[in-house]
Amino acid sequence: MVNRRTHQRYQAAIAAEVAIGGAVYDAQTQNISEGGVSALLEESLEEGSVVTLTLILTQDGIEDPNHEPFELEANVMWTAPSDEGHNVTGLRFQNVSTEQQERLARFLSALSE
């Protein structure tokens, strides 16, 4: 099987929030890359939707008080039911600024250590 992914995926359970249409849903990532995340949500999101994704990036499980949560737009690429009754959703980051790319790269580098 050929891996068509551009970015390396890192297994990481990161607390997150997904906002769409005035509603905010709690989520948790299963994995993360420079291009997006796979997240568990109670709700099912429509493919093609654009959401605001907020990731609570931590160091050693502790939220860094010197950094705001990592917030950016993401596109819902796919969604599927999980065995536990949640929904697994693939989110691709959109409109990522240079500062956001650098911050994400630092976080992913720490995950790989």
C-alpha atoms as an extended CHARMM CRD file, in Angstrom:
* protein
*
       113  EXT
         1         1  MET       CA              0.0000000000        0.0000000000        0.0000000000  PROA      1               0.0000000000
         2         2  VAL       CA              1.3880000000        3.4100000000       -0.9720000000  PROA      2               0.0000000000
         3         3  ASN       CA              1.3630000000        6.2070000000        1.6240000000  PROA      3               0.0000000000
         4         4  ARG       CA              0.1450000000        9.3300000000       -0.2040000000  PROA      4               0.0000000000
         5         5  ARG       CA              0.5350000000       11.6200000000        2.8000000000  PROA      5               0.0000000000
         6         6  THR       CA              2.8230000000       14.5950000000        2.3710000000  PROA      6               0.0000000000
         7         7  HSD       CA              3.5500000000       15.0670000000        6.0900000000  PROA      7               0.0000000000
         8         8  GLN       CA              4.6910000000       12.6440000000        8.7590000000  PROA      8               0.0000000000
         9         9  ARG       CA              1.9780000000       11.8170000000       11.2960000000  PROA      9               0.0000000000
        10        10  TYR       CA              2.6190000000       11.8270000000       15.0360000000  PROA      10              0.0000000000
        11        11  GLN       CA              0.3850000000        9.9070000000       17.4420000000  PROA      11              0.0000000000
        12        12  ALA       CA             -0.8310000000       12.4730000000       19.9700000000  PROA      12              0.0000000000
        13        13  ALA       CA             -3.9290000000       12.8920000000       22.1140000000  PROA      13              0.0000000000
        14        14  ILE       CA             -4.3070000000       16.6770000000       22.2300000000  PROA      14              0.0000000000
        15        15  ALA       CA             -7.3320000000       18.4240000000       23.7270000000  PROA      15              0.0000000000
        16        16  ALA       CA             -9.0980000000       20.4750000000       21.0710000000  PROA      16              0.0000000000
        17        17  GLU       CA            -12.2110000000       22.4660000000       20.2510000000  PROA      17              0.0000000000
        18        18  VAL       CA            -13.9730000000       22.6000000000       16.8970000000  PROA      18              0.0000000000
        19        19  ALA       CA            -16.1740000000       25.6390000000       16.2040000000  PROA      19              0.0000000000
        20        20  ILE       CA            -18.6850000000       25.7520000000       13.3580000000  PROA      20              0.0000000000
        21        21  GLY       CA            -21.8500000000       27.7450000000       12.8500000000  PROA      21              0.0000000000
        22        22  GLY       CA            -21.8040000000       29.2580000000       16.3300000000  PROA      22              0.0000000000
        23        23  ALA       CA            -21.4290000000       25.8640000000       18.0330000000  PROA      23              0.0000000000
        24        24  VAL       CA            -18.2630000000       24.6870000000       19.7900000000  PROA      24              0.0000000000
        25        25  TYR       CA            -17.5280000000       20.9780000000       20.2070000000  PROA      25              0.0000000000
        26        26  ASP       CA            -14.9230000000       19.2830000000       22.3840000000  PROA      26              0.0000000000
        27        27  ALA       CA            -12.5180000000       17.0130000000       20.5310000000  PROA      27              0.0000000000
        28        28  GLN       CA             -9.3080000000       15.0900000000       21.0020000000  PROA      28              0.0000000000
        29        29  THR       CA             -6.7330000000       14.3990000000       18.3450000000  PROA      29              0.0000000000
        30        30  GLN       CA             -5.5660000000       10.8940000000       17.5160000000  PROA      30              0.0000000000
        31        31  ASN       CA             -2.6820000000       12.0980000000       15.4090000000  PROA      31              0.0000000000
        32        32  ILE       CA             -1.2650000000       15.3380000000       14.0620000000  PROA      32              0.0000000000
        33        33  SER       CA              0.9840000000       16.4590000000       11.2120000000  PROA      33              0.0000000000
        34        34  GLU       CA              2.0720000000       19.7450000000        9.6600000000  PROA      34              0.0000000000
        35        35  GLY       CA             -0.9490000000       19.4520000000        7.3710000000  PROA      35              0.0000000000
        36        36  GLY       CA             -3.7750000000       18.4650000000        9.6930000000  PROA      36              0.0000000000
        37        37  VAL       CA             -5.1950000000       16.2250000000       12.3990000000  PROA      37              0.0000000000
        38        38  SER       CA             -7.3880000000       13.2090000000       12.8960000000  PROA      38              0.0000000000
        39        39  ALA       CA             -9.7650000000       14.0010000000       15.7460000000  PROA      39              0.0000000000
        40        40  LEU       CA            -12.4430000000       12.2390000000       17.7940000000  PROA      40              0.0000000000
        41        41  LEU       CA            -15.7080000000       14.1480000000       18.2470000000  PROA      41              0.0000000000
        42        42  GLU       CA            -19.1620000000       13.2700000000       19.5360000000  PROA      42              0.0000000000
        43        43  GLU       CA            -20.7010000000       15.1240000000       16.5840000000  PROA      43              0.0000000000
        44        44  SER       CA            -20.5370000000       14.2710000000       12.9060000000  PROA      44              0.0000000000
        45        45  LEU       CA            -19.2980000000       17.1470000000       10.7440000000  PROA      45              0.0000000000
        46        46  GLU       CA            -20.1850000000       17.5420000000        7.0910000000  PROA      46              0.0000000000
        47        47  GLU       CA            -17.3640000000       16.8660000000        4.6500000000  PROA      47              0.0000000000
        48        48  GLY       CA            -16.2170000000       20.0780000000        2.9740000000  PROA      48              0.0000000000
        49        49  SER       CA            -17.1570000000       22.2420000000        5.9680000000  PROA      49              0.0000000000
        50        50  VAL       CA            -14.7010000000       24.8520000000        7.1810000000  PROA      50              0.0000000000
        51        51  VAL       CA            -14.2210000000       24.9360000000       10.9570000000  PROA      51              0.0000000000
        52        52  THR       CA            -12.1330000000       26.8550000000       13.4540000000  PROA      52              0.0000000000
        53        53  LEU       CA             -9.8660000000       24.3770000000       15.2140000000  PROA      53              0.0000000000
        54        54  THR       CA             -8.2600000000       25.1960000000       18.5590000000  PROA      54              0.0000000000
        55        55  LEU       CA             -5.5270000000       22.8790000000       19.8270000000  PROA      55              0.0000000000
        56        56  ILE       CA             -4.3690000000       23.0620000000       23.4340000000  PROA      56              0.0000000000
        57        57  LEU       CA             -0.6660000000       22.3820000000       22.8320000000  PROA      57              0.0000000000
        58        58  THR       CA              1.1250000000       21.2140000000       25.9480000000  PROA      58              0.0000000000
        59        59  GLN       CA              4.6570000000       20.3930000000       27.0090000000  PROA      59              0.0000000000
        60        60  ASP       CA              4.8490000000       17.2280000000       29.1170000000  PROA      60              0.0000000000
        61        61  GLY       CA              1.0740000000       17.3640000000       29.5780000000  PROA      61              0.0000000000
        62        62  ILE       CA              1.0950000000       20.9130000000       30.9550000000  PROA      62              0.0000000000
        63        63  GLU       CA             -0.4220000000       23.8580000000       29.0820000000  PROA      63              0.0000000000
        64        64  ASP       CA              2.1690000000       26.5720000000       28.5080000000  PROA      64              0.0000000000
        65        65  PRO       CA              0.8680000000       29.7980000000       30.1130000000  PROA      65              0.0000000000
        66        66  ASN       CA              3.1550000000       31.8360000000       27.8270000000  PROA      66              0.0000000000
        67        67  HSD       CA              1.3760000000       30.6590000000       24.6660000000  PROA      67              0.0000000000
        68        68  GLU       CA             -2.1770000000       31.0730000000       23.5150000000  PROA      68              0.0000000000
        69        69  PRO       CA             -3.9590000000       27.9380000000       22.2790000000  PROA      69              0.0000000000
        70        70  PHE       CA             -3.1310000000       27.1170000000       18.6550000000  PROA      70              0.0000000000
        71        71  GLU       CA             -6.1000000000       28.2940000000       16.5480000000  PROA      71              0.0000000000
        72        72  LEU       CA             -6.5770000000       28.0530000000       12.7920000000  PROA      72              0.0000000000
        73        73  GLU       CA             -9.0720000000       27.2140000000       10.0820000000  PROA      73              0.0000000000
        74        74  ALA       CA             -9.4250000000       23.6320000000        8.9130000000  PROA      74              0.0000000000
        75        75  ASN       CA            -11.3790000000       21.8420000000        6.2130000000  PROA      75              0.0000000000
        76        76  VAL       CA            -13.3260000000       18.6760000000        7.0570000000  PROA      76              0.0000000000
        77        77  MET       CA            -11.8470000000       16.1480000000        4.6140000000  PROA      77              0.0000000000
        78        78  TRP       CA            -13.6270000000       13.0210000000        5.8600000000  PROA      78              0.0000000000
        79        79  THR       CA            -15.5800000000       11.6390000000        8.7930000000  PROA      79              0.0000000000
        80        80  ALA       CA            -16.3200000000        8.0840000000        9.9120000000  PROA      80              0.0000000000
        81        81  PRO       CA            -17.8460000000        6.4070000000       12.9640000000  PROA      81              0.0000000000
        82        82  SER       CA            -15.4090000000        4.9300000000       15.4890000000  PROA      82              0.0000000000
        83        83  ASP       CA            -15.8090000000        1.6380000000       17.3340000000  PROA      83              0.0000000000
        84        84  GLU       CA            -16.4490000000        3.5750000000       20.5620000000  PROA      84              0.0000000000
        85        85  GLY       CA            -19.4530000000        5.4610000000       19.1540000000  PROA      85              0.0000000000
        86        86  HSD       CA            -17.6190000000        8.7120000000       18.4150000000  PROA      86              0.0000000000
        87        87  ASN       CA            -16.8020000000       10.1840000000       15.0300000000  PROA      87              0.0000000000
        88        88  VAL       CA            -13.2790000000       10.2300000000       13.6600000000  PROA      88              0.0000000000
        89        89  THR       CA            -12.7730000000       13.3340000000       11.5260000000  PROA      89              0.0000000000
        90        90  GLY       CA             -9.8960000000       14.2340000000        9.2430000000  PROA      90              0.0000000000
        91        91  LEU       CA             -9.1680000000       17.9670000000        9.2900000000  PROA      91              0.0000000000
        92        92  ARG       CA             -6.7520000000       19.6770000000        6.8870000000  PROA      92              0.0000000000
        93        93  PHE       CA             -5.2640000000       22.9650000000        8.0580000000  PROA      93              0.0000000000
        94        94  GLN       CA             -6.0240000000       26.0300000000        5.8980000000  PROA      94              0.0000000000
        95        95  ASN       CA             -4.4490000000       29.4770000000        5.6290000000  PROA      95              0.0000000000
        96        96  VAL       CA             -1.5800000000       28.6340000000        7.9950000000  PROA      96              0.0000000000
        97        97  SER       CA              0.6110000000       31.6540000000        8.7110000000  PROA      97              0.0000000000
        98        98  THR       CA              4.4080000000       31.4330000000        8.8620000000  PROA      98              0.0000000000
        99        99  GLU       CA              4.2620000000       31.9690000000       12.6350000000  PROA      99              0.0000000000
       100       100  GLN       CA              1.7400000000       29.1300000000       12.9970000000  PROA      100             0.0000000000
       101       101  GLN       CA              3.8740000000       26.8280000000       10.8090000000  PROA      101             0.0000000000
       102       102  GLU       CA              6.9250000000       27.5390000000       12.9620000000  PROA      102             0.0000000000
       103       103  ARG       CA              5.0420000000       26.9700000000       16.2170000000  PROA      103             0.0000000000
       104       104  LEU       CA              3.5620000000       23.7200000000       14.9360000000  PROA      104             0.0000000000
       105       105  ALA       CA              6.9780000000       22.5270000000       13.7050000000  PROA      105             0.0000000000
       106       106  ARG       CA              8.4720000000       23.1730000000       17.1740000000  PROA      106             0.0000000000
       107       107  PHE       CA              5.6210000000       21.2370000000       18.8200000000  PROA      107             0.0000000000
       108       108  LEU       CA              5.9580000000       18.2960000000       16.4020000000  PROA      108             0.0000000000
       109       109  SER       CA              9.7240000000       18.2570000000       16.9180000000  PROA      109             0.0000000000
       110       110  ALA       CA              9.1610000000       17.9110000000       20.6660000000  PROA      110             0.0000000000
       111       111  LEU       CA              6.7430000000       15.0140000000       20.0070000000  PROA      111             0.0000000000
       112       112  SER       CA              9.3690000000       13.1320000000       18.0220000000  PROA      112             0.0000000000
       113       113  GLU       CA             11.9880000000       13.3140000000       20.8030000000  PROA      113             0.0000000000
